[in-house]
Amino acid sequence: MPVHKSAVKRIRTSQKKHARNLAIQSELKTVLKKLDGLISSNKADQAKELIQQAMVKLDIAASKGAIHKKRASRKKSRLTKKLNKLKTA
């Protein structure tokens, strides 16, 4: 157990941040799994609608620090590539 008052506060704040990050990452994973499922089942119209939602979730996660900004950018790029490949096929 922490002895100092500041250490107690740091534990409390880190627990709040951890809970927030877990919630953000969980939402993000859910949207990305749905999107991957739609892309793999060749449903381009539905995937096009869901990709906008995924982009917003990635931007939010990056801005809150739940994931790195470059990771969000890489995910967005790869998702758009997959979707464009699906549209052309």
Buried (B, 14 or more C-beta within 10 A) or exposed (E): EEEEEEEEEEEEEEEEEEEEBEEBBEBBEEBBEBBBEBBEEEBBEBBEEBBEEBBEBBBBBBEEEBBEEEEBEEBBEEBEEBBEEBEEE
